[in-house]
């Protein structure tokens, strides 16, 4: 098995990756801050099933988060790969979100009064996994720039 080249996301210094992880988690904050009241409204006011409401909320969050992550966290602005990246991001993140949803559904079945707390807890549980997937997908701006300049691997 080949060792990762020096320009892969895995080889970035720990502090730099930590800062990117912080930006990744912060980039989800706007959609998360909208998701909590939206979930509350759908469950308490519109009387939706908790699992169905959460599934709709997650889908909206993934879409919003793609554009924030692409531009702000990973510095991607080219339009040539926009829809390809969106498709890959949406599909991959939704796979994680299926696990998120199943965990949410189980915990809210066990403790129905705490559905908003469970929603908050799932951010921590699944955040790192989604970051690692997203980082690999976007291959960080620094890696793309080095490749474009013809830096050796």
CORLINJO-V765086 format. One record per run of one state. SS is the DSSP state (H for helix, E for strand, C for the rest). FROM is the first residue (numbers start at 0). TO is the last residue. If there is no record, write none. Layout:
# CORLINJO-V765086
ss,from,to
SS,FROM,TO
SS,FROM,TO
This chain:
# CORLINJO-V765086
ss,from,to
C,0,7
H,8,10
C,11,12
H,13,26
C,27,27
H,28,44
C,45,48
H,49,72
C,73,80
H,81,109
C,110,110
H,111,137
C,138,139
H,140,147
C,148,152
